[in-house]
Amino acid sequence: MQPIKNPLGRVFIHLSIWVFVLYNSVPFVWTLLQSLKTKKQANARTPLFWFEPTFEHYSELWLDKVPDNFAVLVFGIIAIFVTLILFSVLGKHLSISSVVVKLIILGTIVLTLWSIPLFVKTAEFYDYFVNTIIVGVGTVIISIGIASLSGYALSRYVGIAGVVLIILALAFRSLPRMAFGLPYFWMGQISGLYDSNFLVIIALAAVNQPFAIYMLRSFFMDIPREIEEAAMIDGASRFEAFIRVIVPIMWPGIIATSLFTLVLVYHEFLLVRILTLKNWTLAVAMQQYLGGISDSGSLPLKSAAAVSAALPLLIVILFYQKHLIKGLTAGAVKE
């Protein structure tokens, strides 16, 4: 596609994009405003846009008992995450490996999440949030680890068997969730893993495996075979060539596929609801805040729950938006 050089055409395109962005952002912004209001302000007949914000609904949502040093705790958590963001940005200019930077950031986040219940008494919503992180990260690691090897093999094998495997994988991906839910429910009951994160991770990794394989295969097909063949001529095995040569080239595609997988897992409702009794993720737990099951479901509390559930995934997507766009425009649409 040739770029548009007409100034009026470019202005029209930019205005259209901004109108589209604002139109889609209004519901989230309004929900955020509602979560910062009192019950009286949120239910007022005339919508209020200027008011004194309150965070009592977020504290009610996340904490079972608000401590006296709640403000200090909040600012401490914010300071930790701001420091991590600055460290990730400055780490590129320091003589520190990117892998080391990511491990330090990941370790700090895990340590922070683990230590918060030691200082304050958290509510159920915090447990749902931790379950979501465990299930999301675990599913992505297993799914991408298997899909990388499978997608690489299918991209290099051009026989009819490879095409049949891809078609079968996509056919399994199109099956309804109930077709997977009942067998895994039966397996969980027999093995004693029912209502555990491990069972949910295994089920979601299996369900999303075909999608990850198909998407990674598209990325692998863009990499010339001569690159790995040159490494093999120099003495590397095929697996060594894959790990040391192909994976670094494929890293943006792996991140894009991981993000798509994370989005699918984050919003999964039916399988998690079938395979768990109370050990829910946020997608399932939101029913008691938005569905009227909870007797404490005021409008600001529901809005705070919606914002709290959407914000973590939104931050991750914004942080890796370049790789996600690459996945939308490249690997996700190629044959």
C-alpha positions, -999 to 999 in steps of 0.1 A, spaced: 0 0 0 13 34 -10 14 61 17 -12 89 13 6 122 5 -24 144 2 -24 167 33 -62 167 35 -63 130 32 -38 125 60 -57 149 82 -89 130 76 -73 97 84 -57 110 116 -90 125 127 -108 93 120 -83 73 140 -86 97 170 -124 96 168 -123 58 168 -99 58 198 -120 82 218 -152 64 210 -137 31 223 -121 47 253 -152 65 267 -167 33 284 -135 26 302 -129 62 312 -165 65 325 -162 32 344 -130 46 360 -147 78 370 -176 58 385 -152 37 406 -138 69 422 -172 83 432 -194 77 463 -226 57 459 -247 88 460 -225 105 433 -225 74 411 -263 70 412 -270 107 406 -295 115 378 -272 142 364 -238 126 355 -209 141 375 -176 148 358 -160 170 385 -159 155 420 -135 147 448 -123 112 441 -123 85 467 -104 51 468 -126 35 494 -141 11 469 -107 -1 457 -96 -7 493 -129 -26 500 -123 -47 469 -87 -56 475 -84 -56 513 -104 -74 539 -94 -48 565 -79 -14 557 -47 -8 578 -38 26 593 -8 29 569 -28 21 538 -16 53 520 20 44 527 15 9 514 -2 22 481 26 47 475 52 20 483 37 -3 457 35 25 431 71 34 438 82 -2 433 65 -5 399 78 30 388 113 19 397 109 -13 377 97 7 347 127 30 350 150 0 354 137 -16 323 142 16 303 177 24 317 188 -13 316 192 -9 278 218 18 283 237 -1 310 260 -31 306 233 -55 318 219 -84 298 183 -80 288 176 -115 302 190 -104 336 169 -73 336 137 -93 329 146 -119 355 151 -91 381 118 -74 372 100 -107 373 115 -117 406 107 -83 421 70 -86 410 67 -121 424 83 -111 457 60 -80 460 28 -101 453 40 -127 478 48 -102 505 17 -80 504 -5 -105 524 22 -105 551 15 -68 558 -22 -65 551 -52 -88 552 -62 -91 516 -97 -98 503 -108 -126 479 -103 -104 449 -65 -104 455 -65 -142 455 -84 -142 422 -58 -118 408 -29 -140 419 -47 -171 405 -50 -152 372 -13 -144 371 -4 -180 379 -27 -195 353 -18 -169 326 20 -172 330 19 -210 334 -3 -215 303 18 -192 282 51 -209 292 38 -244 284 18 -234 253 46 -214 237 73 -239 247 55 -267 229 42 -246 200 77 -232 192 90 -267 185 59 -278 167 56 -247 146 92 -249 137 89 -285 126 58 -278 106 73 -248 89 103 -269 77 83 -300 67 63 -293 36 48 -327 31 11 -336 31 13 -348 67 22 -313 79 -8 -298 62 -31 -325 77 -17 -318 112 -24 -281 108 -60 -287 96 -66 -312 125 -52 -287 150 -75 -259 137 -104 -283 137 -98 -291 174 -95 -254 181 -129 -248 167 -146 -273 190 -169 -259 217 -154 -254 252 -178 -280 266 -161 -307 245 -129 -301 265 -145 -291 298 -162 -324 307 -132 -347 300 -109 -325 320 -135 -323 348 -136 -361 349 -98 -363 349 -96 -337 377 -120 -356 398 -101 -389 394 -66 -374 399 -76 -351 428 -65 -320 408 -100 -305 406 -102 -269 417 -64 -264 413 -44 -240 391 -25 -269 376 -55 -285 361 -67 -252 346 -32 -245 332 -31 -280 315 -65 -276 300 -60 -240 287 -26 -249 273 -42 -278 254 -71 -257 241 -49 -228 229 -21 -250 215 -34 -252 179 -37 -214 177 -1 -209 190 13 -235 167 -4 -220 136 7 -185 145 43 -194 152 45 -216 121 36 -184 101 65 -166 117 90 -195 112 81 -196 75 94 -161 71 129 -171 83 151 -185 54 163 -220 58 198 -210 49 203 -193 83 200 -226 103 217 -246 75 248 -223 79 248 -229 116 245 -267 111 274 -266 86 295 -249 113 289 -279 136 257 -271 154 229 -297 157 194 -288 144 183 -282 180 213 -259 188 207 -240 156 170 -236 166 179 -223 201 209 -202 193 200 -188 158 163 -191 151 148 -182 185 167 -148 188 154 -139 153 119 -152 162 117 -134 195 92 -107 184 70 -134 169 72 -154 201 62 -123 222 33 -116 199 20 -151 201 24 -151 239 4 -119 241 -24 -134 220 -24 -166 241 -24 -145 273 -54 -125 261 -73 -157 254 -64 -172 287 -72 -140 306 -107 -139 293 -115 -177 295 -147 -182 315 -163 -216 308 -134 -239 312 -122 -222 344 -158 -222 358 -161 -260 351 -127 -270 364 -127 -249 396 -150 -246 426 -137 -215 443 -101 -212 430 -113 -188 403 -95 -164 379 -107 -129 375 -129 -137 344 -150 -160 365 -148 -141 398 -162 -110 381 -196 -126 380 -201 -120 417 -193 -84 413 -211 -76 381 -238 -103 381 -256 -92 413 -246 -124 432 -227 -104 458 -248 -84 482 -221 -58 485 -222 -50 448 -227 -12 447 -222 5 414 -188 21 424 -176 -13 437 -186 -30 405 -168 -3 385 -137 -7 407 -138 -44 400 -141 -39 363 -112 -14 362 -90 -36 384 -96 -66 362 -90 -48 330 -60 -27 340 -33 -54 343 -39 -68 309 -41 -33 294 -7 -24 309 9 -56 294 -7 -49 260 5 -13 260 40 -24 270 43 -49 242 21 -31 216 47 -31 189 50 -69 190 12 -73 191 8 -51 160 34 -72 143 14 -103 151 -18 -87 138 -2 -77 105 21 -106 99 19 -140 115 -18 -140 122 -28 -135 85 -3 -155 66 -9 -190 52 
